[in-house]
């Protein structure tokens, strides 16, 4: 990535030689040019407290490391990418304060830079959390690709922070300029949101699901998970189960309800997701039921051969890009973590062809259930 202050070598995390996606895009470049004063605007004073929210792979934090910014992200992988990219470009990793969306932001924010997230709900929640910490003179600039910025996006800025306008589009990217109004009556933050599952999803029927903003299908049960819940394995006895990419934790909670002797690990790279999973699990199993909740990179950190069952509904998007890289890594990590005879159960869209990937990684794949849209597959570690 080239800026007026130099070039930066940037990578996504974890690095995958088959992944040709860049760690930055035109929206990141446009924002940096604006801050530097090379996009037709005067340079921005970055001497105060700078907060970068939603930095996807650390490109903004790396370029602004000299300002000692605070990065706020929902993504564990984004945090790790930031550390890697700071090191690759000779910056002190400690120059950037890394916070999750579940942690309090700095008490006072003088410059607020927001990479507009894919989830409008996550943007709403972030703006509510950040609004008490900005003041009338805070410089607020958002950035995103044109296809990511809608009228509803601008209305959120207007309703929660203050008067909002947009820039002209440059290379399919656009900036958002907002003037904070500390006296604005913004109302309360509607997140987290809870709902009750329908009566046709097996052991999970009727349980309460808690969703923090940004979690996949936070306002309703998605049809893929609904299909998975109807076909979960029925097992008894002590075992270690992993809800891999747990989202709101409904699959792992169902597994715990079906087998009172199971110990479940909920893991996801989203801080919002893991907080949701813990809330869902505790609301339906009680405070004394043992479980583990981990934000991290898939099953990294889980000892090999220590897991009996992995349940997985893998994502096939990385922000706006469609990719099977995440699924491949999840399947490989599951194979390493499973004991011999342990099983990986996967739900996915039929057209994604996960059976081919599973056969390549495990040497086997069995169709458990299917309909015109989804399949549930099982792979066994031999």
C-alpha positions in Angstrom: 0.0 0.0 0.0 1.5 3.3 -1.1 0.9 6.6 0.7 2.5 10.0 0.6 4.6 9.0 3.6 5.9 5.7 2.1 5.0 2.2 1.2 3.7 -0.5 3.5 4.0 -4.2 3.1 0.7 -5.6 4.4 -0.7 -9.1 4.8 -3.9 -10.7 6.0 -3.8 -13.1 9.0 -3.2 -15.9 8.9 -1.1 -15.8 5.8 -2.3 -18.3 3.1 -0.3 -18.5 -0.2 -3.5 -19.5 -2.0 -5.3 -16.4 -0.7 -4.9 -13.6 -3.3 -7.0 -11.1 -1.4 -5.3 -7.8 -0.4 -5.0 -6.5 3.2 -6.3 -3.1 2.2 -8.5 -1.5 -0.4 -9.4 1.8 -2.0 -11.4 2.9 1.1 -8.3 2.7 3.3 -6.2 4.5 0.8 -8.9 7.3 0.4 -9.0 7.9 4.1 -5.3 8.1 4.5 -5.0 10.5 1.6 -7.6 12.7 3.2 -5.8 12.7 6.6 -2.5 13.5 4.9 -4.0 16.4 2.9 -3.3 14.8 -0.5 -7.0 14.4 -1.4 -7.8 18.1 -1.8 -8.5 18.7 1.9 -6.1 20.2 4.5 -4.2 17.8 6.7 -5.9 16.5 9.8 -4.4 17.3 13.2 -3.6 13.9 14.7 -1.9 15.1 17.8 -4.8 14.2 20.1 -6.3 10.8 20.9 -6.9 8.9 17.7 -9.3 5.9 17.6 -9.5 3.6 14.5 -12.7 1.5 14.6 -13.2 -1.5 12.3 -9.7 -1.5 10.8 -10.0 -4.8 8.9 -6.4 -6.0 8.6 -4.4 -3.3 10.4 -3.6 -1.2 7.3 -4.9 2.0 8.9 -3.3 1.4 12.3 0.0 0.5 10.7 0.1 3.7 8.5 -0.9 5.8 11.6 1.4 4.1 14.1 3.3 7.3 14.6 0.2 8.9 16.1 -0.1 6.0 18.7 -3.7 5.3 17.8 -6.2 3.0 19.6 -7.7 0.3 17.3 -11.1 -1.1 18.2 -12.2 -4.2 16.4 -14.5 -7.2 16.7 -12.0 -9.4 15.0 -9.2 -11.4 16.7 -7.7 -12.0 13.2 -7.7 -8.3 12.6 -5.8 -7.8 15.9 -3.2 -10.4 14.9 -2.9 -9.0 11.4 -2.2 -5.6 13.0 0.6 -7.0 15.1 2.1 -8.8 12.1 1.9 -5.7 9.9 3.4 -3.4 12.5 6.4 -5.7 12.8 6.8 -6.2 9.1 7.0 -2.4 8.6 9.4 -1.7 11.5 6.9 -0.1 13.8 6.7 -0.7 17.6 3.7 -3.0 18.2 3.1 -1.2 21.5 2.5 2.0 19.6 -1.0 0.8 18.8 -3.4 0.1 21.6 -5.5 -2.9 20.6 -9.1 -3.1 22.1 -12.0 -5.3 21.3 -15.6 -4.1 20.7 -16.4 -5.6 24.2 -13.9 -3.3 26.0 -14.5 0.4 27.0 -13.1 2.9 24.5 -10.7 5.7 25.5 -12.4 8.3 27.8 -11.8 11.1 25.3 -11.6 10.8 21.6 -10.2 13.7 19.5 -10.1 11.9 16.1 -12.5 9.1 15.3 -11.9 7.1 12.1 -14.4 4.4 11.3 -14.1 1.7 8.6 -17.8 1.1 7.9 -18.5 -2.6 8.8 -20.5 -5.0 6.7 -23.0 -5.3 9.5 -25.3 -2.2 10.0 -26.1 -3.5 13.5 -22.4 -3.6 14.5 -22.1 0.0 13.2 -25.1 1.0 15.3 -23.7 -0.6 18.4 -20.2 0.9 17.9 -21.6 4.4 17.4 -23.6 4.1 20.6 -20.6 2.9 22.5 -18.3 5.7 21.1 -20.7 8.6 21.2 -20.2 9.4 24.9 -16.5 9.7 24.4 -16.5 12.3 21.5 -16.9 16.0 21.9 -18.0 18.9 19.7 -14.5 19.3 18.2 -13.9 15.6 17.6 -13.0 15.0 13.9 -15.1 12.0 12.7 -14.4 10.5 9.4 -15.8 7.2 8.1 -14.7 5.3 5.0 -16.0 2.5 2.9 -16.5 1.3 -0.6 -19.5 2.9 -2.3 -21.4 -0.4 -2.2 -20.9 -0.5 1.7 -22.3 3.0 2.3 -26.1 3.4 2.1 -28.7 5.9 3.1 -29.3 3.8 6.3 -25.5 4.1 7.1 -25.7 7.9 7.0 -28.8 8.0 9.0 -27.1 6.1 11.8 -24.3 8.6 11.9 -26.9 11.4 11.9 -29.1 9.9 14.6 -26.3 8.8 17.0 -23.5 11.3 16.5 -24.6 14.4 14.5 -24.8 16.2 11.2 -23.4 14.0 8.4 -22.3 14.4 4.8 -20.4 12.3 2.3 -17.6 12.9 -0.2 -17.5 12.3 -3.9 -16.7 8.7 -4.8 -13.0 8.0 -5.7 -12.0 4.6 -7.1 -15.4 3.2 -5.9 -14.7 4.5 -2.3 -16.3 7.2 -0.3 -15.7 9.2 2.9 -18.3 10.1 5.6 -17.8 13.4 7.5 -19.7 13.8 10.7 -19.9 16.8 13.1 -20.6 15.5 16.7 -23.5 17.0 18.6 -22.9 16.2 22.4 -26.5 17.3 23.1 -28.1 14.9 20.6 -30.9 12.7 22.0 -29.7 9.5 20.5 -31.8 7.0 22.5 -30.5 3.7 24.0 -28.4 1.0 22.3 -30.8 -1.8 21.3 -28.0 -4.4 21.5 -27.6 -7.2 22.7 -30.9 -8.6 21.3 -32.6 -11.8 22.4 -35.2 -14.1 20.8 -36.7 -17.5 21.5 -36.1 -20.4 19.1 -39.1 -22.1 17.4 -40.6 -25.4 18.6 -39.3 -27.4 15.6 -35.5 -27.5 16.2 -35.1 -30.5 18.4 -33.5 -30.2 21.8 -32.9 -26.5 21.3 -36.6 -25.8 20.8 -37.8 -22.9 22.9 -34.4 -21.8 24.3 -33.5 -18.1 24.5 -30.7 -16.9 22.2 -28.7 -13.8 22.9 -27.0 -11.9 20.1 -24.5 -9.0 20.3 -24.4 -6.7 17.3 -22.6 -8.1 14.3 -23.2 -11.7 14.9 -24.5 -13.6 11.9 -28.3 -13.6 11.7 -28.6 -11.8 15.0 -32.3 -11.1 14.7 -33.5 -14.6 13.8 -32.5 -18.2 13.4 -30.8 -18.6 10.0 -32.1 -21.5 7.9 -28.7 -23.3 7.7 -28.4 -23.5 11.5 -32.1 -24.5 11.8 -31.4 -27.4 9.5 -28.3 -28.3 11.4 -30.1 -28.3 14.8 -32.6 -30.8 13.4 -29.8 -33.3 12.5 -27.2 -32.9 15.3 -25.7 -36.2 16.5 -27.3 -37.9 19.5 -24.6 -38.9 21.9 -24.3 -39.7 25.6 -21.4 -39.9 28.1 -18.4 -37.7 28.9 -16.9 -36.1 25.8 -15.3 -32.9 24.7 -17.3 -31.0 22.1 -16.2 -27.9 20.1 -18.7 -25.4 18.6 -16.2 -24.1 16.0 -17.1 -20.7 14.7 -19.8 -20.6 17.4 -21.6 -17.4 16.5 -24.3 -17.0 19.1 -23.6 -20.4 20.5 -26.9 -22.1 19.8 -25.3 -25.2 18.2 -23.0 -25.8 21.2 -25.8 -25.1 23.6 -28.0 -27.6 21.9 -25.2 -30.2 22.1 -24.8 -29.5 25.9 -28.5 -29.9 26.4 -28.6 -33.1 24.5 -25.7 -34.6 26.5 -25.5 -33.4 30.1 -22.0 -35.0 30.4 -20.5 -33.2 27.5 -18.0 -30.3 28.1 -18.3 -27.8 25.3 -15.7 -25.3 24.0 -17.2 -22.4 22.2 -14.7 -20.7 19.9 -14.9 -17.9 17.3 -12.7 -15.1 16.0 -15.4 -12.5 16.8 -15.4 -11.0 20.3 -19.1 -10.2 19.8 -19.8 -13.8 18.9 -18.1 -15.4 21.9 -19.9 -12.9 24.3 -23.1 -14.0 22.7 -22.3 -17.7 23.0 -21.6 -17.3 26.7 -24.8 -15.4 27.3 -26.8 -18.0 25.4 -25.2 -20.9 27.1 -25.6 -19.5 30.6 -29.2 -18.5 30.1 -30.2 -22.1 29.2 -27.9 -24.3 31.2 -27.3 -22.5 34.4 -24.2 -21.0 36.0 -22.8 -24.3 37.3 -22.5 -26.0 33.9 -18.9 -26.3 32.8 -17.9 -24.8 29.4 -15.1 -22.8 27.9 -15.4 -19.7 25.8 -12.4 -18.7 23.7 -11.8 -15.9 21.2 -9.1 -17.1 18.8 -8.0 -18.4 15.4 -10.1 -21.5 14.9 -8.7 -24.5 17.0 -5.2 -23.1 17.3 -4.2 -23.6 21.0 -6.3 -26.8 21.3 -4.1 -29.8 22.0 -4.0 -32.4 19.3 -6.1 -35.5 19.9 -8.2 -34.0 22.8 -11.5 -33.5 21.1 -14.3 -36.0 20.5 -16.7 -34.0 18.4 -16.5 -30.7 16.3 -19.7 -29.0 15.1 -19.1 -26.4 12.4 -21.1 -24.0 10.2 -18.2 -22.4 8.4 -18.5 -18.9 6.9 -17.8 -18.5 3.2 -17.3 -14.7 3.2 -14.4 -12.6 4.4 -16.0 -9.1 4.6 -17.2 -8.6 1.0 -15.1 -11.3 -0.6 -16.3 -14.9 -1.2 -13.7 -17.5 -0.2 -13.4 -21.1 1.0 -10.1 -20.4 2.8 -11.8 -20.2 6.3 -13.6 -23.5 5.8 -10.4 -25.2 4.7 -8.5 -24.0 7.7 -11.4 -25.0 10.0 -11.5 -28.5 8.6 -7.8 -28.9 8.9 -7.7 -27.6 12.4 -10.6 -30.0 13.4 -8.7 -33.0 12.1 -5.6 -32.0 14.2 -7.7 -31.5 17.3 -9.8 -34.7 17.1 -8.8 -37.9 18.7 -8.8 -41.1 16.4 -12.4 -41.9 15.8 -13.5 -38.4 16.6 -16.0 -36.7 14.3 -16.4 -33.4 12.5 -20.0 -32.5 11.6 -20.5 -29.7 9.1 -23.5 -27.9 7.7 -23.1 -25.9 4.5 -24.8 -24.8 1.3 -25.0 -27.8 -1.1 -23.3 -25.9 -3.9 -20.1 -25.2 -1.9 -19.0 -28.8 -2.3 -17.6 -29.3 1.2 -17.7 -33.1 0.7 -14.7 -32.8 -1.7 -12.7 -30.8 0.8 -13.5 -33.1 3.6 -12.4 -36.2 1.6 -9.1 -34.5 0.8 -8.5 -33.6 4.4 -10.0 -36.6 6.3 -10.1 -39.2 3.5 -13.8 -39.7 4.0 -17.1 -37.8 4.0 -20.6 -39.1 4.7 -23.9 -37.4 3.9 -26.0 -37.3 7.0 -28.9 -35.2 5.8 -29.7 -32.9 2.8 -32.4 -30.8 1.3 -32.3 -28.7 -2.0 -30.2 -26.0 -0.3 -28.2 -27.5 2.6 -26.3 -30.7 3.5 -25.0 -32.0 6.8 -21.8 -34.0 6.4 -19.7 -36.1 8.8 -16.0 -36.8 8.6 -14.2 -39.2 10.9 -10.6 -39.0 11.9 -9.0 -42.4 11.1 
